[in-house]
Amino acid sequence: MTAKRLLTAVARHLRRSLPHGVISWRYLLPRQPAAVRIHRQLWLLGRPSRLPLPLFLLLELILWLRWVGYACWRQCWRAVRQRGADIRAREGIGMARQLWRLLALGLGHCIPPGEACAFALYRPGTAMAVWDHVFVHEASAFHRWRSAGLPDHVTSQELIRDKVRLATELSEYGIPMAPTLVLVPRAAPYDPAPALQTAPRLFCKPRHGSASRDAFVIEQGGSDRQPMIFAVVNGLKMQPATLGALRAAMAEDDFLVQPLLANHPDLAPLSAGNDAVTVRIITEHDPAGMRCSHAVLEVPGHAAAGGHHTILPIDLAAGTVLPFPAERLSSRGGAEHDAIIARIGHRPLPHWEEIRTSALAAHRFLPGLFAIAWDYVVTPAGPVMLEGNSGWGTTVPQVLTGGLLRTRLREQ
């Protein structure tokens, strides 16, 4: 590695707020439980390939010192300010005790306080439950660990990262994919006017991106006929942006320009705006083949209210939408959650069996990945896949079904 690349890797490493995993004195002891050994392995698997191990350990020490000396205290205090009153009202645990527990987890194990709250690790008697969960700063390593040893892993990983190739090959395989109107090469000039004649609203995203980073919505203009451009945050059309901002993002990667998909009539009333209601379904390897392990409906809120999503679990067998666990709902999101549940009723989601069948078929096309999260929009014509993600977020599945390591160890 050249000195320039090494310095770039070091600078990127030090921009993190946390080390690459759970850090514990238990790693120094022999004969630890399997979950503790797995967390130690995940921490070391988080090492960027360009960094020699001694340098990685030194940088992790710097991150750990910064976390325990400053960042942990600030984040724990902020978490208690934001969530403490709800927890106290619901569970009778005082805010001082919550803060003490979050600090113990943060300082003792480098556990983010937001996830400690999400998994209710502030409760008495949850000391060992820490090891059942996969936390946000070790999720990438967890996904790589689960897929290690599968045939065609490298090929499958390269394919799922390339949205153009993935859409092309899955379409040929019979999976309904969101159409791409234009593929704009990196740094090429782009005029949205021709595509807007085909579709009144466009969605633009990087070829190799994820989680709506650097995504934009473009709409037909008003009286001046100039296209209106909006930045996308967490899947929601948010604040207005400029053509210059779009072109700056396009300078970093190839861009896909797609029509913004309409919601099925049964789902359209759920969204406060015209943003897409999405279904996320996770498929994974099973000794008997492939299976669906988890699914949720994600309903976007109103951008003016901060873009809060309402996430609702889906019964895998029936396709009906279930309430989110009441003890995990905040007072802010509870009213909106209840209103959406009332609108949906007990009807199965439209085209649910098609979604399940499509997701399982798509995963069979990518056998080198243990678990994949597929995102769908249910349109008036049927379900359309937006993309697949091998690095999906682990927080919501664990809130709904328990720690992923506990589930994994139980299956062994």
C-alpha positions in Angstrom: 0.0 0.0 0.0 1.3 3.4 -0.9 1.8 6.1 1.8 -1.1 8.1 0.3 -3.5 5.2 0.4 -2.5 4.4 3.9 -3.0 7.9 5.1 -6.5 7.9 3.4 -7.4 4.7 5.2 -6.2 6.0 8.5 -8.2 9.3 8.1 -11.3 7.4 7.2 -10.9 5.1 10.2 -10.5 8.0 12.6 -13.7 9.7 11.3 -15.7 7.0 13.1 -17.3 7.7 16.5 -16.9 4.1 17.7 -14.4 1.3 17.4 -15.4 -1.5 14.9 -17.2 -3.6 17.5 -18.0 -4.5 21.0 -14.8 -4.1 23.2 -14.7 -6.1 26.4 -12.2 -7.3 29.0 -13.8 -10.8 28.5 -11.8 -11.1 25.2 -8.6 -11.6 27.3 -10.1 -14.6 29.2 -10.1 -18.2 28.2 -13.2 -20.5 27.9 -15.7 -17.7 27.2 -19.3 -18.4 25.9 -19.7 -18.8 22.2 -21.4 -15.4 21.8 -18.5 -13.6 23.4 -16.1 -15.4 21.1 -18.2 -14.4 18.1 -18.2 -10.7 19.1 -14.4 -10.8 19.4 -14.2 -12.3 16.0 -16.6 -9.7 14.6 -14.5 -6.9 16.0 -11.4 -8.2 14.3 -13.3 -8.8 11.1 -14.1 -5.1 11.0 -10.5 -4.3 10.2 -10.2 -2.7 6.8 -8.2 -4.9 4.5 -5.7 -2.1 3.8 -4.7 -1.7 7.5 -2.0 -3.9 9.1 -3.2 -5.5 12.3 -0.9 -3.5 14.6 -2.0 -0.2 13.1 -5.6 -1.3 13.3 -5.2 -2.0 17.0 -3.6 1.3 17.6 -6.3 3.2 15.8 -9.0 1.3 17.7 -7.3 2.3 20.9 -7.5 6.0 19.8 -11.2 5.5 19.0 -11.9 3.8 22.3 -10.2 6.5 24.3 -12.1 9.2 22.5 -15.4 7.3 23.0 -14.9 6.6 26.8 -13.4 10.1 27.4 -16.1 12.1 25.7 -18.5 10.8 23.0 -20.1 8.1 25.2 -21.0 10.5 28.0 -22.6 13.0 25.5 -24.5 10.3 23.6 -25.9 8.6 26.7 -27.1 11.9 28.1 -28.8 12.8 24.8 -30.4 9.3 24.7 -31.9 9.7 28.2 -33.1 13.2 27.3 -34.9 11.9 24.2 -36.3 8.6 25.5 -36.0 8.6 29.2 -39.4 10.1 30.0 -41.2 7.5 27.8 -39.3 4.7 29.5 -39.9 6.0 32.9 -43.7 6.4 32.2 -43.9 2.9 30.7 -41.6 0.9 32.9 -41.1 2.9 36.0 -37.3 3.0 35.6 -36.0 6.4 36.7 -33.9 8.5 34.4 -30.9 8.5 36.7 -30.9 4.6 36.7 -31.3 4.6 32.9 -28.3 6.9 32.5 -26.2 4.8 34.8 -27.0 1.6 32.9 -26.4 3.2 29.5 -23.0 4.6 30.7 -22.1 1.1 32.0 -22.9 -0.4 28.7 -21.2 2.3 26.7 -18.1 2.6 28.8 -17.8 -1.1 29.5 -18.6 -2.5 26.0 -18.7 0.4 23.5 -22.5 -0.2 23.0 -24.3 2.8 21.3 -26.9 4.1 23.8 -29.6 4.3 21.0 -29.4 0.6 20.4 -29.2 -0.2 24.2 -32.5 1.6 24.5 -34.0 -0.2 21.4 -33.1 -3.6 22.8 -34.2 -2.6 26.4 -30.7 -3.4 27.8 -31.3 -0.7 30.4 -33.5 -3.2 32.3 -32.2 -5.1 35.3 -31.0 -8.6 34.6 -29.9 -8.0 31.0 -26.2 -8.1 31.5 -25.7 -11.3 29.5 -28.3 -10.3 26.9 -25.8 -7.8 25.6 -24.0 -10.7 23.9 -27.1 -11.9 22.1 -27.3 -8.8 19.9 -25.4 -7.5 16.9 -24.8 -3.8 17.1 -24.7 -1.2 14.4 -20.9 -0.8 14.4 -20.3 -4.5 13.9 -23.2 -5.2 11.4 -21.0 -5.2 8.3 -18.6 -7.7 9.8 -21.6 -9.8 10.9 -22.9 -10.1 7.4 -19.5 -11.0 6.1 -19.1 -13.6 8.8 -22.4 -15.3 8.0 -21.6 -15.5 4.3 -18.0 -16.7 4.8 -17.4 -20.0 3.1 -20.5 -19.9 0.8 -19.7 -20.7 -2.8 -19.6 -17.8 -5.3 -19.5 -15.3 -2.4 -17.3 -12.8 -4.2 -19.3 -13.0 -7.4 -22.6 -12.6 -5.5 -21.3 -9.6 -3.5 -20.0 -7.8 -6.7 -23.4 -8.4 -8.4 -25.6 -7.1 -5.6 -23.4 -3.9 -5.3 -24.0 -3.1 -8.9 -27.6 -2.0 -9.2 -27.5 -1.9 -13.0 -26.2 -5.4 -13.5 -28.4 -6.7 -10.7 -31.6 -5.3 -12.3 -30.6 -6.5 -15.7 -29.8 -10.1 -14.6 -32.8 -10.4 -12.3 -35.1 -9.1 -14.9 -33.9 -11.8 -17.3 -34.4 -14.3 -14.5 -38.1 -13.2 -14.3 -38.0 -10.8 -11.3 -40.0 -7.6 -11.8 -37.5 -4.8 -11.4 -37.9 -1.0 -11.3 -37.2 0.2 -14.9 -34.2 2.5 -15.6 -34.9 5.2 -18.1 -31.4 6.5 -18.3 -28.0 5.4 -17.0 -25.9 8.6 -16.7 -22.1 7.8 -16.7 -20.0 9.3 -13.9 -19.4 13.0 -14.3 -21.4 13.1 -17.6 -23.6 16.2 -18.2 -27.3 15.4 -17.5 -30.5 17.2 -18.5 -33.6 15.7 -16.9 -36.1 17.3 -19.3 -36.3 14.4 -21.8 -37.0 11.8 -19.1 -39.6 14.1 -17.5 -41.6 13.8 -20.7 -41.8 10.1 -20.1 -42.5 10.2 -16.4 -43.7 13.3 -14.4 -41.6 12.3 -11.4 -38.1 10.8 -11.4 -35.9 9.0 -8.9 -32.1 9.3 -9.3 -29.7 7.1 -7.3 -26.0 6.1 -7.5 -25.2 2.8 -9.2 -23.3 1.6 -6.2 -25.1 3.4 -3.4 -27.4 2.3 -0.6 -29.8 3.7 2.0 -30.9 6.6 -0.3 -27.5 8.3 0.1 -27.0 10.9 -2.7 -30.5 10.1 -4.1 -32.8 12.8 -5.6 -36.3 13.3 -6.8 -37.0 15.4 -9.9 -40.4 16.7 -10.8 -41.8 18.6 -13.6 -41.5 22.4 -13.1 -44.2 25.0 -12.4 -44.8 28.1 -14.4 -41.1 28.6 -15.2 -40.9 25.0 -16.5 -37.7 24.5 -14.7 -37.4 21.0 -13.2 -37.8 20.9 -9.4 -35.1 18.9 -7.6 -35.3 17.5 -4.1 -32.8 15.7 -1.9 -33.9 12.3 -0.6 -33.3 11.4 3.1 -34.2 7.9 4.4 -36.4 7.3 1.3 -38.3 10.6 1.7 -38.4 13.6 -0.6 -37.0 16.3 1.7 -35.6 19.8 1.2 -35.3 21.4 -2.3 -31.9 20.9 -3.9 -30.2 22.4 -6.9 -29.1 21.0 -10.3 -25.6 21.8 -9.1 -26.0 19.5 -6.1 -27.3 16.7 -8.4 -24.4 17.1 -10.8 -21.9 17.1 -7.9 -23.3 13.7 -6.7 -23.2 12.4 -10.3 -19.5 13.3 -10.4 -18.9 10.5 -7.8 -20.6 7.5 -9.5 -22.8 6.4 -12.4 -26.4 7.3 -11.8 -29.7 5.5 -12.5 -32.7 7.6 -13.5 -36.0 5.8 -12.8 -39.7 6.7 -12.8 -40.9 7.3 -9.3 -43.3 4.4 -8.6 -46.9 4.9 -7.6 -48.3 3.0 -4.6 -51.1 0.4 -4.9 -54.5 1.9 -4.1 -54.7 -0.1 -0.9 -51.5 1.4 0.3 -51.5 4.9 -1.1 -53.7 6.4 1.7 -51.1 5.3 4.2 -48.4 7.8 3.0 -48.7 11.4 4.1 -47.1 12.5 0.8 -46.5 10.8 -2.5 -43.5 8.9 -1.2 -43.4 5.2 -1.8 -44.6 2.7 0.8 -42.1 -0.1 0.7 -42.0 -3.7 1.8 -38.7 -5.0 3.1 -38.4 -8.8 3.1 -35.3 -10.7 4.3 -34.4 -14.0 2.9 -31.7 -16.3 4.1 -30.1 -19.7 3.7 -31.7 -22.6 5.5 -30.6 -26.2 5.7 -33.6 -27.1 3.5 -32.9 -24.3 0.9 -34.1 -20.7 1.2 -36.6 -19.1 3.6 -38.1 -15.8 4.5 -37.0 -14.8 7.9 -38.4 -11.3 8.5 -40.6 -8.7 6.7 -41.8 -5.2 7.5 -43.9 -2.5 5.9 -42.2 0.9 5.9 -44.6 3.8 5.7 -43.0 7.2 5.2 -44.2 10.1 7.3 -44.6 13.7 6.2 -41.3 15.4 5.3 -42.4 18.6 7.1 -42.5 16.6 10.3 -39.0 15.3 9.9 -39.6 12.3 7.8 -40.4 9.8 10.6 -41.1 6.3 9.2 -43.6 4.0 10.7 -42.3 0.4 10.6 -44.8 -2.4 10.9 -44.0 -6.2 11.0 -45.6 -8.5 8.5 -46.9 -12.0 9.3 -44.8 -14.1 6.9 -47.5 -16.7 6.4 -50.6 -14.6 6.0 -49.2 -11.3 4.7 -51.1 -9.3 7.3 -49.6 -6.2 8.9 -49.1 -6.4 12.7 -48.7 -3.7 15.3 -45.2 -2.8 16.3 -44.5 -3.9 19.9 -46.1 -1.3 22.2 -43.2 -1.2 24.6 -40.9 -0.1 21.8 -43.1 2.7 20.5 -42.3 6.3 21.4 -45.0 8.7 22.4 -44.1 10.7 19.2 -44.8 7.8 16.9 -47.6 6.1 18.7 -50.5 8.1 17.4 -49.4 7.8 13.8 -48.7 4.1 14.2 -52.2 3.5 15.6 -53.8 5.5 12.7 -52.0 3.5 10.1 -52.9 0.1 11.7 -56.6 1.3 11.8 -56.4 2.1 8.0 -54.8 -1.2 7.0 -57.1 -3.4 9.0 -56.7 -7.2 8.9 -56.4 -7.5 5.1 -53.3 -9.2 3.7 -51.0 -7.0 1.7 -51.8 -6.9 -2.0 -49.7 -9.4 -4.0 -48.0 -10.8 -0.8 -47.4 -14.3 -2.2 -45.9 -12.8 -5.4 -43.5 -10.8 -3.2 -42.4 -13.9 -1.2 -42.0 -16.0 -4.3 -40.1 -13.2 -6.1 -37.7 -12.6 -3.1 -36.9 -16.3 -2.7 -36.2 -16.7 -6.4 -33.9 -13.7 -6.4 -31.9 -15.1 -3.5 -31.4 -18.4 -5.4 -29.7 -16.3 -8.1 -27.2 -15.0 -5.5 -26.2 -18.2 -3.6 -23.0 -16.6 -2.2 -24.8 -14.4 0.3 -26.3 -15.8 3.5 -29.0 -13.2 4.0 -30.4 -10.4 1.7 -32.9 -7.7 2.3 -35.1 -7.0 -0.7 -37.0 -3.7 -1.1 -40.3 -3.7 -3.0 -42.9 -1.1 -4.0 -46.4 -2.6 -4.5 -47.7 -0.7 -7.5 -51.2 -0.8 -9.1 -49.8 -3.3 -11.6 -48.1 -5.5 -8.9 -44.9 -5.7 -6.9 -41.7 -4.2 -8.3 -38.3 -4.8 -6.7 -36.2 -1.7 -6.1 -33.0 -3.4 -5.0 -31.3 -6.0 -2.8 -29.0 -5.2 0.1 -26.5 -7.6 1.6 -25.5 -5.1 4.4 -29.0 -4.5 5.8 -29.6 -2.9 9.1 -29.9 -5.3 12.0 -31.7 -3.1 14.6 -35.4 -3.5 13.6 -35.2 -7.3 13.1 -33.7 -7.7 16.5 -36.3 -5.4 18.2 -39.0 -7.6 16.7 -37.6 -11.1 17.0 -34.6 -11.0 19.5 -30.9 -11.0 19.2 -29.4 -12.3 16.0 -26.6 -14.2 17.7 -29.1 -15.9 20.1 -31.1 -17.0 17.1 -27.9 -18.1 15.3 -26.5 -20.1 18.2 -29.9 -21.7 18.8 -29.9 -23.0 15.2 -26.5 -24.6 15.5 
